[in-house]
Amino acid sequence: MSSNYITPEGFKVLRTEFERLWLDERPKLVQQVEEAAAQGDRSENAEYIYGKKRLREIDRRVRFLKKRLSELTVVNEAPTGSDKVFFGAWVKLEDDAGREVCYRIVGPDEFDAKQGFISIDSPMGKALIGRSVDDEITVNRPMGRTTFVILEVAYQPFED
């Protein structure tokens, strides 16, 4: 079971995808499928077959996004005066080898390793929640157990 928390930025990305698919891509594709169907024999019409397949993919994603957007709780504010790690926090860590990494705790719908966004439901996210600066955490990772020390916790302003 994944959490239903999301940052305002993440919610905006999902809503934009929903609107793009529903209001832009789907109507254009429906028109293309109708035009392909009007050409006659549908069994050998590649444009018609591909269009119907793509339409099913779009409909599946639209249903998912519509349901998911209604379930999500947008977390608009950081905790006041907190030096602890909670949802939306940027956390600077140092591992056993002295390498520093920086992660942001986000919802499962918006994690992105390239940006340093980790899910609140991930092993690392779970280990960090509620911890403070100078706390040590140990996380089981694919390359083995790793110990980290929390160097810094920051809450950057959320976008509107």
DRENTORKOL-3810 file (N, C-alpha, C; in nm, 4 decimals):
REM DRENTORKOL-3810
@n.u->0.0842; n.v->-0.1181; n.w->0.0000; ca.u->0.0000; ca.v->0.0000; ca.w->0.0000; c.u->0.0887; c.v->0.1244; c.w->0.0000
@n.u->0.0704; n.v->0.2086; n.w->-0.0971; ca.u->0.1521; ca.v->0.3293; ca.w->-0.1044; c.u->0.0798; c.v->0.4470; c.w->-0.0414
@n.u->0.1594; n.v->0.5464; n.w->0.0009; ca.u->0.0993; ca.v->0.6651; ca.w->0.0624; c.u->0.0293; c.v->0.7492; c.w->-0.0423
@n.u->-0.0583; n.v->0.8324; n.w->0.0053; ca.u->-0.1350; ca.v->0.9193; ca.w->-0.0831; c.u->-0.0882; c.v->1.0640; c.w->-0.0744
@n.u->0.0334; n.v->1.0850; n.w->-0.0278; ca.u->0.0861; ca.v->1.2203; ca.w->-0.0181; c.u->0.1570; c.v->1.2581; c.w->-0.1471
@n.u->0.1499; n.v->1.3864; n.w->-0.1801; ca.u->0.2171; ca.v->1.4367; ca.w->-0.2990; c.u->0.2476; c.v->1.5851; c.w->-0.2775
@n.u->0.3563; n.v->1.6304; n.w->-0.3383; ca.u->0.3900; ca.v->1.7724; ca.w->-0.3314; c.u->0.3036; c.v->1.8474; c.w->-0.4329
@n.u->0.2874; n.v->1.9779; n.w->-0.4161; ca.u->0.2118; ca.v->2.0546; ca.w->-0.5156; c.u->0.2711; c.v->2.0419; c.w->-0.6558
@n.u->0.4046; n.v->2.0359; n.w->-0.6647; ca.u->0.4699; ca.v->2.0218; ca.w->-0.7946; c.u->0.4348; c.v->1.8880; c.w->-0.8592
@n.u->0.4369; n.v->1.7820; n.w->-0.7797; ca.u->0.4032; ca.v->1.6493; ca.w->-0.8313; c.u->0.2585; c.v->1.6402; c.w->-0.8755
@n.u->0.1685; n.v->1.7021; n.w->-0.7974; ca.u->0.0262; ca.v->1.7017; ca.w->-0.8323; c.u->0.0047; c.v->1.7748; c.w->-0.9649
@n.u->0.0754; n.v->1.8863; n.w->-0.9816; ca.u->0.0631; ca.v->1.9646; ca.w->-1.1048; c.u->0.1080; c.v->1.8820; c.w->-1.2260
@n.u->0.2159; n.v->1.8049; n.w->-1.2113; ca.u->0.2653; ca.v->1.7213; ca.w->-1.3212; c.u->0.1606; c.v->1.6166; c.w->-1.3597
@n.u->0.1021; n.v->1.5493; n.w->-1.2606; ca.u->0.0009; ca.v->1.4472; ca.w->-1.2898; c.u->-0.1236; c.v->1.5093; c.w->-1.3521
@n.u->-0.1674; n.v->1.6231; n.w->-1.2985; ca.u->-0.2866; ca.v->1.6891; ca.w->-1.3528; c.u->-0.2624; c.v->1.7354; c.w->-1.4971
@n.u->-0.1423; n.v->1.7864; n.w->-1.5236; ca.u->-0.1074; ca.v->1.8297; ca.w->-1.6588; c.u->-0.1073; c.v->1.7113; c.w->-1.7558
@n.u->-0.0544; n.v->1.5974; n.w->-1.7119; ca.u->-0.0562; ca.v->1.4776; ca.w->-1.7960; c.u->-0.1996; c.v->1.4351; c.w->-1.8256
@n.u->-0.2846; n.v->1.4348; n.w->-1.7219; ca.u->-0.4260; ca.v->1.3985; ca.w->-1.7398; c.u->-0.4926; c.v->1.4906; c.w->-1.8426
@n.u->-0.4744; n.v->1.6205; n.w->-1.8258; ca.u->-0.5370; ca.v->1.7174; ca.w->-1.9161; c.u->-0.4845; c.v->1.7035; c.w->-2.0585
@n.u->-0.3548; n.v->1.6808; n.w->-2.0726; ca.u->-0.2957; ca.v->1.6638; ca.w->-2.2061; c.u->-0.3553; c.v->1.5419; c.w->-2.2757
@n.u->-0.3630; n.v->1.4300; n.w->-2.2028; ca.u->-0.4179; ca.v->1.3081; ca.w->-2.2622; c.u->-0.5663; c.v->1.3230; c.w->-2.2948
@n.u->-0.6444; n.v->1.3753; n.w->-2.1998; ca.u->-0.7893; ca.v->1.3812; ca.w->-2.2137; c.u->-0.8362; c.v->1.4901; c.w->-2.3104
@n.u->-0.7728; n.v->1.6056; n.w->-2.3040; ca.u->-0.8207; ca.v->1.7198; ca.w->-2.3818; c.u->-0.7476; c.v->1.7403; c.w->-2.5149
@n.u->-0.6293; n.v->1.6820; n.w->-2.5291; ca.u->-0.5513; ca.v->1.7060; ca.w->-2.6498; c.u->-0.5301; c.v->1.5769; c.w->-2.7304
@n.u->-0.4564; n.v->1.4826; n.w->-2.6727; ca.u->-0.4205; ca.v->1.3621; ca.w->-2.7477; c.u->-0.5402; c.v->1.2747; c.w->-2.7841
@n.u->-0.6277; n.v->1.2485; n.w->-2.6873; ca.u->-0.7395; ca.v->1.1577; ca.w->-2.7133; c.u->-0.8331; c.v->1.2092; c.w->-2.8231
@n.u->-0.8778; n.v->1.3341; n.w->-2.8201; ca.u->-0.9657; ca.v->1.3815; ca.w->-2.9281; c.u->-0.8998; c.v->1.3724; c.w->-3.0668
@n.u->-0.7713; n.v->1.4058; n.w->-3.0760; ca.u->-0.7017; ca.v->1.3959; ca.w->-3.2044; c.u->-0.6962; c.v->1.2512; c.w->-3.2522
@n.u->-0.6689; n.v->1.1597; n.w->-3.1595; ca.u->-0.6590; ca.v->1.0189; ca.w->-3.1952; c.u->-0.7949; c.v->0.9620; c.w->-3.2362
@n.u->-0.9001; n.v->1.0031; n.w->-3.1674; ca.u->-1.0352; ca.v->0.9588; ca.w->-3.2042; c.u->-1.0651; c.v->1.0015; c.w->-3.3475
@n.u->-1.0295; n.v->1.1236; n.w->-3.3822; ca.u->-1.0507; ca.v->1.1735; ca.w->-3.5179; c.u->-0.9729; c.v->1.0894; c.w->-3.6199
@n.u->-0.8470; n.v->1.0574; n.w->-3.5869; ca.u->-0.7644; ca.v->0.9771; ca.w->-3.6772; c.u->-0.8219; c.v->0.8366; c.w->-3.6955
@n.u->-0.8720; n.v->0.7769; n.w->-3.5886; ca.u->-0.9304; ca.v->0.6428; ca.w->-3.5956; c.u->-1.0575; c.v->0.6459; c.w->-3.6800
@n.u->-1.1380; n.v->0.7502; n.w->-3.6615; ca.u->-1.2597; ca.v->0.7632; ca.w->-3.7422; c.u->-1.2261; c.v->0.7755; c.w->-3.8907
@n.u->-1.1236; n.v->0.8531; n.w->-3.9226; ca.u->-1.0821; ca.v->0.8684; ca.w->-4.0622; c.u->-1.0286; c.v->0.7368; c.w->-4.1186
@n.u->-0.9521; n.v->0.6635; n.w->-4.0381; ca.u->-0.8989; ca.v->0.5346; ca.w->-4.0830; c.u->-1.0113; c.v->0.4336; c.w->-4.1021
@n.u->-1.1121; n.v->0.4358; n.w->-4.0156; ca.u->-1.2253; ca.v->0.3439; ca.w->-4.0267; c.u->-1.3066; c.v->0.3720; c.w->-4.1525
@n.u->-1.3108; n.v->0.4967; n.w->-4.1915; ca.u->-1.3889; ca.v->0.5349; ca.w->-4.3093; c.u->-1.3258; c.v->0.4860; c.w->-4.4394
@n.u->-1.2009; n.v->0.4417; n.w->-4.4326; ca.u->-1.1306; ca.v->0.3957; ca.w->-4.5524; c.u->-1.1734; c.v->0.2556; c.w->-4.5958
@n.u->-1.2537; n.v->0.1894; n.w->-4.5162; ca.u->-1.3013; ca.v->0.0569; ca.w->-4.5569; c.u->-1.2526; c.v->-0.0529; c.w->-4.4654
@n.u->-1.1980; n.v->-0.1599; n.w->-4.5242; ca.u->-1.1577; ca.v->-0.2816; ca.w->-4.4526; c.u->-1.0676; c.v->-0.2493; c.w->-4.3329
@n.u->-1.1190; n.v->-0.2747; n.w->-4.2147; ca.u->-1.0444; ca.v->-0.2411; ca.w->-4.0924; c.u->-0.9444; c.v->-0.3497; c.w->-4.0540
@n.u->-0.9646; n.v->-0.4715; n.w->-4.1005; ca.u->-0.8792; ca.v->-0.5836; ca.w->-4.0588; c.u->-0.7358; c.v->-0.5681; c.w->-4.1084
@n.u->-0.7139; n.v->-0.4983; n.w->-4.2173; ca.u->-0.5790; ca.v->-0.4803; ca.w->-4.2714; c.u->-0.5355; c.v->-0.3336; c.w->-4.2691
@n.u->-0.6075; n.v->-0.2521; n.w->-4.1963; ca.u->-0.5789; ca.v->-0.1093; ca.w->-4.1908; c.u->-0.4892; c.v->-0.0812; c.w->-4.0696
@n.u->-0.3600; n.v->-0.0636; n.w->-4.0941; ca.u->-0.2631; ca.v->-0.0446; ca.w->-3.9853; c.u->-0.2925; c.v->0.0809; c.w->-3.9040
@n.u->-0.3323; n.v->0.1882; n.w->-3.9701; ca.u->-0.3625; ca.v->0.3122; ca.w->-3.8976; c.u->-0.4786; c.v->0.2911; c.w->-3.8005
@n.u->-0.5789; n.v->0.2175; n.w->-3.8448; ca.u->-0.6946; ca.v->0.1908; ca.w->-3.7596; c.u->-0.6548; c.v->0.1012; c.w->-3.6419
@n.u->-0.5828; n.v->-0.0065; n.w->-3.6711; ca.u->-0.5426; ca.v->-0.1019; ca.w->-3.5661; c.u->-0.4522; c.v->-0.0342; c.w->-3.4634
@n.u->-0.3510; n.v->0.0390; n.w->-3.5102; ca.u->-0.2611; ca.v->0.1087; ca.w->-3.4181; c.u->-0.3361; c.v->0.2159; c.w->-3.3395
@n.u->-0.4230; n.v->0.2898; n.w->-3.4065; ca.u->-0.4995; ca.v->0.3953; ca.w->-3.3396; c.u->-0.5867; c.v->0.3413; c.w->-3.2288
@n.u->-0.6540; n.v->0.2285; n.w->-3.2540; ca.u->-0.7388; ca.v->0.1676; ca.w->-3.1502; c.u->-0.6539; c.v->0.1208; c.w->-3.0321
@n.u->-0.5373; n.v->0.0640; n.w->-3.0638; ca.u->-0.4486; ca.v->0.0177; ca.w->-2.9565; c.u->-0.4023; c.v->0.1360; c.w->-2.8715
@n.u->-0.3595; n.v->0.2427; n.w->-2.9363; ca.u->-0.3137; ca.v->0.3617; ca.w->-2.8642; c.u->-0.4274; c.v->0.4249; c.w->-2.7854
@n.u->-0.5472; n.v->0.4219; n.w->-2.8393; ca.u->-0.6642; ca.v->0.4751; ca.w->-2.7698; c.u->-0.6910; c.v->0.3975; c.w->-2.6405
@n.u->-0.6758; n.v->0.2656; n.w->-2.6455; ca.u->-0.6928; ca.v->0.1844; ca.w->-2.5232; c.u->-0.5864; c.v->0.2202; c.w->-2.4190
@n.u->-0.4620; n.v->0.2425; n.w->-2.4647; ca.u->-0.3546; ca.v->0.2806; ca.w->-2.3724; c.u->-0.3849; c.v->0.4148; c.w->-2.3057
@n.u->-0.4298; n.v->0.5104; n.w->-2.3845; ca.u->-0.4626; ca.v->0.6431; ca.w->-2.3309; c.u->-0.5783; c.v->0.6322; c.w->-2.2318
@n.u->-0.6819; n.v->0.5572; n.w->-2.2681; ca.u->-0.7977; ca.v->0.5416; ca.w->-2.1791; c.u->-0.7579; c.v->0.4767; c.w->-2.0474
@n.u->-0.6699; n.v->0.3771; n.w->-2.0533; ca.u->-0.6232; ca.v->0.3097; ca.w->-1.9310; c.u->-0.5490; c.v->0.4093; c.w->-1.8417
@n.u->-0.4601; n.v->0.4896; n.w->-1.9013; ca.u->-0.3831; ca.v->0.5871; ca.w->-1.8233; c.u->-0.4731; c.v->0.6969; c.w->-1.7683
@n.u->-0.5695; n.v->0.7424; n.w->-1.8463; ca.u->-0.6636; ca.v->0.8453; ca.w->-1.8017; c.u->-0.7446; c.v->0.7944; c.w->-1.6822
@n.u->-0.7924; n.v->0.6692; n.w->-1.6902; ca.u->-0.8678; ca.v->0.6125; ca.w->-1.5762; c.u->-0.7814; c.v->0.6083; c.w->-1.4510
@n.u->-0.6554; n.v->0.5629; n.w->-1.4672; ca.u->-0.5646; ca.v->0.5573; ca.w->-1.3536; c.u->-0.5433; c.v->0.6964; c.w->-1.2939
@n.u->-0.5103; n.v->0.7944; n.w->-1.3788; ca.u->-0.4827; ca.v->0.9295; ca.w->-1.3303; c.u->-0.6045; c.v->0.9916; c.w->-1.2630
@n.u->-0.7227; n.v->0.9726; n.w->-1.3207; ca.u->-0.8447; ca.v->1.0293; ca.w->-1.2621; c.u->-0.8676; c.v->0.9735; c.w->-1.1219
@n.u->-0.8512; n.v->0.8428; n.w->-1.1073; ca.u->-0.8690; ca.v->0.7793; ca.w->-0.9762; c.u->-0.7601; c.v->0.8243; c.w->-0.8789
@n.u->-0.6365; n.v->0.8230; n.w->-0.9253; ca.u->-0.5238; ca.v->0.8576; ca.w->-0.8383; c.u->-0.5299; c.v->1.0039; c.w->-0.7938
@n.u->-0.5614; n.v->1.0949; n.w->-0.8837; ca.u->-0.5699; ca.v->1.2367; ca.w->-0.8476; c.u->-0.6762; c.v->1.2606; c.w->-0.7413
@n.u->-0.7840; n.v->1.1840; n.w->-0.7449; ca.u->-0.8899; ca.v->1.2025; ca.w->-0.6445; c.u->-0.8488; c.v->1.1477; c.w->-0.5077
@n.u->-0.7524; n.v->1.0561; n.w->-0.5044; ca.u->-0.7088; ca.v->0.9944; ca.w->-0.3784; c.u->-0.5961; c.v->1.0709; c.w->-0.3095
@n.u->-0.5245; n.v->1.1532; n.w->-0.3847; ca.u->-0.4029; ca.v->1.2164; ca.w->-0.3329; c.u->-0.4309; c.v->1.3305; c.w->-0.2357
@n.u->-0.3406; n.v->1.3454; n.w->-0.1395; ca.u->-0.3425; ca.v->1.4564; ca.w->-0.0455; c.u->-0.2213; c.v->1.5435; c.w->-0.0744
@n.u->-0.2459; n.v->1.6666; n.w->-0.1168; ca.u->-0.1370; ca.v->1.7586; ca.w->-0.1480; c.u->-0.0866; c.v->1.8200; c.w->-0.0169
@n.u->0.0429; n.v->1.8060; n.w->0.0070; ca.u->0.1054; ca.v->1.8618; ca.w->0.1270; c.u->0.1639; c.v->1.9967; c.w->0.0873
@n.u->0.0949; n.v->2.1033; n.w->0.1284; ca.u->0.1320; ca.v->2.2386; ca.w->0.0868; c.u->0.2330; c.v->2.3073; c.w->0.1762
@n.u->0.2421; n.v->2.2654; n.w->0.3003; ca.u->0.3277; ca.v->2.3379; ca.w->0.3942; c.u->0.4250; c.v->2.2448; c.w->0.4628
@n.u->0.5441; n.v->2.2965; n.w->0.4868; ca.u->0.6441; ca.v->2.2239; ca.w->0.5643; c.u->0.6116; c.v->2.2405; c.w->0.7117
@n.u->0.6536; n.v->2.1453; n.w->0.7949; ca.u->0.6314; ca.v->2.1621; ca.w->0.9380; c.u->0.7046; c.v->2.2863; c.w->0.9883
@n.u->0.6444; n.v->2.3591; n.w->1.0786; ca.u->0.7059; ca.v->2.4818; ca.w->1.1294; c.u->0.8096; c.v->2.4498; c.w->1.2361
@n.u->0.9233; n.v->2.5147; n.w->1.2222; ca.u->1.0296; ca.v->2.5026; ca.w->1.3221; c.u->1.0813; c.v->2.3625; c.w->1.3436
@n.u->1.0737; n.v->2.2788; n.w->1.2435; ca.u->1.1153; ca.v->2.1407; ca.w->1.2621; c.u->1.2545; c.v->2.1181; c.w->1.2052
@n.u->1.3372; n.v->2.0511; n.w->1.2842; ca.u->1.4677; ca.v->2.0090; ca.w->1.2351; c.u->1.4660; c.v->1.8592; c.w->1.2080
@n.u->1.3450; n.v->1.8033; n.w->1.2060; ca.u->1.3281; ca.v->1.6606; ca.w->1.1786; c.u->1.2873; c.v->1.6397; c.w->1.0333
@n.u->1.3081; n.v->1.5183; n.w->0.9873; ca.u->1.2747; ca.v->1.4822; ca.w->0.8496; c.u->1.1291; c.v->1.4407; c.w->0.8412
@n.u->1.0541; n.v->1.5124; n.w->0.7597; ca.u->0.9160; ca.v->1.4772; ca.w->0.7303; c.u->0.8956; c.v->1.4894; c.w->0.5798
@n.u->0.7749; n.v->1.4657; n.w->0.5353; ca.u->0.7435; ca.v->1.4700; ca.w->0.3932; c.u->0.7840; c.v->1.6052; c.w->0.3340
@n.u->0.8482; n.v->1.6018; n.w->0.2182; ca.u->0.8892; ca.v->1.7241; ca.w->0.1492; c.u->1.0270; c.v->1.7748; c.w->0.1872
@n.u->1.0911; n.v->1.7127; n.w->0.2857; ca.u->1.2222; ca.v->1.7596; ca.w->0.3330; c.u->1.3327; c.v->1.7265; c.w->0.2338
@n.u->1.4283; n.v->1.8159; n.w->0.2269; ca.u->1.5543; ca.v->1.7894; ca.w->0.1584; c.u->1.6507; c.v->1.7448; c.w->0.2667
@n.u->1.7184; n.v->1.6320; n.w->0.2442; ca.u->1.8062; ca.v->1.5750; ca.w->0.3456; c.u->1.9442; c.v->1.5510; c.w->0.2856
@n.u->2.0462; n.v->1.6064; n.w->0.3506; ca.u->2.1845; ca.v->1.5836; ca.w->0.3081; c.u->2.2417; c.v->1.4764; c.w->0.3997
@n.u->2.2978; n.v->1.3714; n.w->0.3363; ca.u->2.3510; ca.v->1.2565; ca.w->0.4104; c.u->2.4967; c.v->1.2316; c.w->0.3750
@n.u->2.5659; n.v->1.1641; n.w->0.4654; ca.u->2.7017; ca.v->1.1189; ca.w->0.4376; c.u->2.7056; c.v->0.9687; c.w->0.4621
@n.u->2.7594; n.v->0.8935; n.w->0.3637; ca.u->2.7637; ca.v->0.7481; ca.w->0.3792; c.u->2.8935; c.v->0.7043; c.w->0.4459
@n.u->2.9113; n.v->0.5714; n.w->0.4595; ca.u->3.0291; ca.v->0.5132; ca.w->0.5254; c.u->3.1602; c.v->0.5602; c.w->0.4633
@n.u->3.1594; n.v->0.5809; n.w->0.3316; ca.u->3.2815; ca.v->0.6174; ca.w->0.2595; c.u->3.3064; c.v->0.7682; c.w->0.2589
@n.u->3.2197; n.v->0.8448; n.w->0.3237; ca.u->3.2379; ca.v->0.9894; ca.w->0.3289; c.u->3.1760; c.v->1.0650; c.w->0.2123
@n.u->3.1022; n.v->0.9953; n.w->0.1264; ca.u->3.0359; ca.v->1.0612; ca.w->0.0127; c.u->2.9064; c.v->1.1254; c.w->0.0610
@n.u->2.8823; n.v->1.2451; n.w->0.0123; ca.u->2.7589; ca.v->1.3155; ca.w->0.0473; c.u->2.6556; c.v->1.2979; c.w->-0.0634
@n.u->2.5318; n.v->1.2783; n.w->-0.0213; ca.u->2.4191; ca.v->1.2704; ca.w->-0.1147; c.u->2.3064; c.v->1.3558; c.w->-0.0596
@n.u->2.2203; n.v->1.4009; n.w->-0.1488; ca.u->2.1073; ca.v->1.4835; ca.w->-0.1078; c.u->1.9808; c.v->1.4243; c.w->-0.1679
@n.u->1.8795; n.v->1.4041; n.w->-0.0850; ca.u->1.7523; ca.v->1.3487; ca.w->-0.1293; c.u->1.6379; c.v->1.4380; c.w->-0.0831
@n.u->1.5279; n.v->1.4305; n.w->-0.1576; ca.u->1.4042; ca.v->1.4945; ca.w->-0.1147; c.u->1.3014; c.v->1.3844; c.w->-0.0948
@n.u->1.2299; n.v->1.3896; n.w->0.0169; ca.u->1.1273; ca.v->1.2905; ca.w->0.0472; c.u->0.9983; c.v->1.3340; c.w->-0.0220
@n.u->0.9506; n.v->1.2530; n.w->-0.1167; ca.u->0.8313; ca.v->1.2844; ca.w->-0.1940; c.u->0.7366; c.v->1.1647; c.w->-0.1942
@n.u->0.6228; n.v->1.1817; n.w->-0.2588; ca.u->0.5256; ca.v->1.0735; ca.w->-0.2689; c.u->0.5669; c.v->0.9705; c.w->-0.3728
@n.u->0.5051; n.v->0.8521; n.w->-0.3679; ca.u->0.5420; ca.v->0.7444; ca.w->-0.4601; c.u->0.5125; c.v->0.7759; c.w->-0.6067
@n.u->0.4265; n.v->0.8729; n.w->-0.6331; ca.u->0.3922; ca.v->0.9080; ca.w->-0.7708; c.u->0.4929; c.v->1.0022; c.w->-0.8346
@n.u->0.5879; n.v->1.0527; n.w->-0.7576; ca.u->0.6784; ca.v->1.1542; ca.w->-0.8105; c.u->0.8261; c.v->1.1249; c.w->-0.7875
@n.u->0.8582; n.v->1.0044; n.w->-0.7401; ca.u->1.0004; ca.v->0.9767; ca.w->-0.7166; c.u->1.0781; c.v->0.9799; c.w->-0.8480
@n.u->1.2024; n.v->1.0258; n.w->-0.8400; ca.u->1.2885; ca.v->1.0368; ca.w->-0.9569; c.u->1.4334; c.v->1.0366; c.w->-0.9075
@n.u->1.4999; n.v->0.9260; n.w->-0.9244; ca.u->1.6360; ca.v->0.9112; ca.w->-0.8733; c.u->1.7317; c.v->1.0147; c.w->-0.9322
@n.u->1.7111; n.v->1.0504; n.w->-1.0582; ca.u->1.8009; ca.v->1.1475; ca.w->-1.1223; c.u->1.7946; c.v->1.2838; c.w->-1.0545
@n.u->1.6772; n.v->1.3208; n.w->-1.0035; ca.u->1.6620; ca.v->1.4493; ca.w->-0.9355; c.u->1.6885; c.v->1.4380; c.w->-0.7857
@n.u->1.7077; n.v->1.3156; n.w->-0.7359; ca.u->1.7279; ca.v->1.2951; ca.w->-0.5933; c.u->1.5966; c.v->1.2877; c.w->-0.5172
@n.u->1.4868; n.v->1.2625; n.w->-0.5858; ca.u->1.3557; ca.v->1.2494; ca.w->-0.5215; c.u->1.3347; c.v->1.1030; c.w->-0.4847
@n.u->1.3185; n.v->1.0740; n.w->-0.3547; ca.u->1.2929; ca.v->0.9365; ca.w->-0.3116; c.u->1.1560; c.v->0.9292; c.w->-0.2469
@n.u->1.0926; n.v->0.8153; n.w->-0.2641; ca.u->0.9582; ca.v->0.7962; ca.w->-0.2117; c.u->0.9595; c.v->0.7824; c.w->-0.0607
@n.u->0.8567; n.v->0.8362; n.w->0.0004; ca.u->0.8379; ca.v->0.8220; ca.w->0.1435; c.u->0.8197; c.v->0.6745; c.w->0.1812
@n.u->0.7783; n.v->0.5924; n.w->0.0823; ca.u->0.7550; ca.v->0.4501; ca.w->0.1058; c.u->0.8783; c.v->0.3640; c.w->0.0808
@n.u->0.9862; n.v->0.4218; n.w->0.0291; ca.u->1.1081; ca.v->0.3451; ca.w->0.0015; c.u->1.1792; c.v->0.3131; c.w->0.1331
@n.u->1.2667; n.v->0.2133; n.w->0.1328; ca.u->1.3425; ca.v->0.1832; ca.w->0.2555; c.u->1.4178; c.v->0.3045; c.w->0.3088
@n.u->1.4787; n.v->0.3822; n.w->0.2184; ca.u->1.5519; ca.v->0.5023; ca.w->0.2613; c.u->1.4547; c.v->0.6052; c.w->0.3190
@n.u->1.3427; n.v->0.6266; n.w->0.2514; ca.u->1.2425; ca.v->0.7217; ca.w->0.2992; c.u->1.1900; c.v->0.6840; c.w->0.4368
@n.u->1.1582; n.v->0.5572; n.w->0.4539; ca.u->1.1076; ca.v->0.5095; ca.w->0.5837; c.u->1.2115; c.v->0.5265; c.w->0.6937
@n.u->1.3384; n.v->0.5013; n.w->0.6601; ca.u->1.4453; ca.v->0.5141; ca.w->0.7599; c.u->1.4680; c.v->0.6591; c.w->0.8008
@n.u->1.4411; n.v->0.7532; n.w->0.7085; ca.u->1.4676; ca.v->0.8949; ca.w->0.7364; c.u->1.3555; c.v->0.9651; c.w->0.8125
@n.u->1.2318; n.v->0.9243; n.w->0.7919; ca.u->1.1176; ca.v->0.9949; ca.w->0.8521; c.u->1.1309; c.v->1.0010; c.w->1.0044
@n.u->1.1184; n.v->1.1223; n.w->1.0566; ca.u->1.1230; ca.v->1.1452; ca.w->1.2016; c.u->1.2628; c.v->1.1605; c.w->1.2586
@n.u->1.3641; n.v->1.1436; n.w->1.1765; ca.u->1.5017; ca.v->1.1551; ca.w->1.2246; c.u->1.5484; c.v->1.2989; c.w->1.2208
@n.u->1.6592; n.v->1.3262; n.w->1.2924; ca.u->1.7144; ca.v->1.4616; ca.w->1.3026; c.u->1.8596; c.v->1.4648; c.w->1.2581
@n.u->1.9149; n.v->1.5850; n.w->1.2510; ca.u->2.0558; ca.v->1.6035; ca.w->1.2174; c.u->2.1418; c.v->1.5260; c.w->1.3166
@n.u->2.2477; n.v->1.4643; n.w->1.2667; ca.u->2.3442; ca.v->1.3824; ca.w->1.3400; c.u->2.2936; c.v->1.2422; c.w->1.3727
@n.u->2.1686; n.v->1.2089; n.w->1.3382; ca.u->2.1204; ca.v->1.0721; ca.w->1.3574; c.u->2.1865; c.v->0.9813; c.w->1.2548
@n.u->2.2093; n.v->0.8562; n.w->1.2944; ca.u->2.2626; ca.v->0.7550; ca.w->1.2046; c.u->2.1504; c.v->0.6616; c.w->1.1631
@n.u->2.1467; n.v->0.6287; n.w->1.0345; ca.u->2.0477; ca.v->0.5320; ca.w->0.9859; c.u->2.1205; c.v->0.4249; c.w->0.9059
@n.u->2.0667; n.v->0.3043; n.w->0.9084; ca.u->2.1206; ca.v->0.1951; ca.w->0.8285; c.u->2.0111; c.v->0.1489; c.w->0.7348
@n.u->2.0467; n.v->0.1380; n.w->0.6067; ca.u->1.9491; ca.v->0.1036; ca.w->0.5039; c.u->1.9993; c.v->-0.0167; c.w->0.4248
@n.u->1.9108; n.v->-0.1140; n.w->0.4021; ca.u->1.9433; ca.v->-0.2261; ca.w->0.3145; c.u->1.9222; c.v->-0.1805; c.w->0.1709
@n.u->2.0302; n.v->-0.1821; n.w->0.0943; ca.u->2.0262; ca.v->-0.1401; ca.w->-0.0459; c.u->2.0676; c.v->-0.2574; c.w->-0.1325
@n.u->2.0462; n.v->-0.2500; n.w->-0.2626; ca.u->2.0851; ca.v->-0.3606; ca.w->-0.3503; c.u->2.2336; c.v->-0.3978; c.w->-0.3376
@n.u->2.3175; n.v->-0.2973; n.w->-0.3079; ca.u->2.4607; ca.v->-0.3257; ca.w->-0.2950; c.u->2.5008; c.v->-0.3615; c.w->-0.1517
@n.u->2.4029; n.v->-0.3793; n.w->-0.0649; ca.u->2.4300; ca.v->-0.4173; ca.w->0.0737; c.u->2.3849; c.v->-0.3108; c.w->0.1725
@n.u->2.4072; n.v->-0.3401; n.w->0.2997; ca.u->2.3691; ca.v->-0.2453; ca.w->0.4054; c.u->2.4637; c.v->-0.1255; c.w->0.4041
@n.u->2.4049; n.v->-0.0075; n.w->0.4151; ca.u->2.4834; ca.v->0.1151; ca.w->0.4166; c.u->2.4365; c.v->0.2006; c.w->0.5339
@n.u->2.5325; n.v->0.2587; n.w->0.6021; ca.u->2.5013; ca.v->0.3482; ca.w->0.7132; c.u->2.5237; c.v->0.4917; c.w->0.6680
@n.u->2.4290; n.v->0.5768; n.w->0.7051; ca.u->2.4353; ca.v->0.7187; ca.w->0.6705; c.u->2.4236; c.v->0.8014; c.w->0.7975
@n.u->2.4814; n.v->0.9198; n.w->0.7934; ca.u->2.4648; ca.v->1.0185; ca.w->0.8995; c.u->2.3919; c.v->1.1370; c.w->0.8363
@n.u->2.2897; n.v->1.1869; n.w->0.9051; ca.u->2.2147; ca.v->1.3016; ca.w->0.8546; c.u->2.2938; c.v->1.4281; c.w->0.8856
@n.u->2.3317; n.v->1.4990; n.w->0.7797; ca.u->2.4109; ca.v->1.6208; ca.w->0.7953; c.u->2.3241; c.v->1.7454; c.w->0.8031
@n.u->2.2160; n.v->1.7456; n.w->0.7265; ca.u->2.1340; ca.v->1.8664; ca.w->0.7183; c.u->1.9912; c.v->1.8305; c.w->0.6765
@n.u->1.8959; n.v->1.9028; n.w->0.7326; ca.u->1.7551; ca.v->1.8888; ca.w->0.6950; c.u->1.7043; c.v->2.0277; c.w->0.6606
@n.u->1.6429; n.v->2.0408; n.w->0.5421; ca.u->1.5924; ca.v->2.1715; ca.w->0.5003; c.u->1.4573; c.v->2.1552; c.w->0.4332
@n.u->1.3750; n.v->2.2559; n.w->0.4487; ca.u->1.2448; ca.v->2.2600; ca.w->0.3805; c.u->1.2442; c.v->2.3813; c.w->0.2899
@n.u->1.2547; n.v->2.3568; n.w->0.1605; ca.u->1.2494; ca.v->2.4672; ca.w->0.0656; c.u->1.1035; c.v->2.5052; c.w->0.0458
@n.u->1.0801; n.v->2.6299; n.w->0.0128; ca.u->0.9417; ca.v->2.6721; ca.w->-0.0092; c.u->0.8762; c.v->2.5908; c.w->-0.1204
@n.u->0.7525; n.v->2.5529; n.w->-0.0989; ca.u->0.6781; ca.v->2.4807; ca.w->-0.2007; c.u->0.6280; c.v->2.5794; c.w->-0.3050
@n.u->0.6204; n.v->2.5317; n.w->-0.4311; ca.u->0.5646; ca.v->2.6136; ca.w->-0.5380; c.u->0.4138; c.v->2.6191; c.w->-0.5219
@n.u->0.3551; n.v->2.7262; n.w->-0.5719; ca.u->0.2087; ca.v->2.7372; ca.w->-0.5667; c.u->0.1453; c.v->2.6504; c.w->-0.6704
END
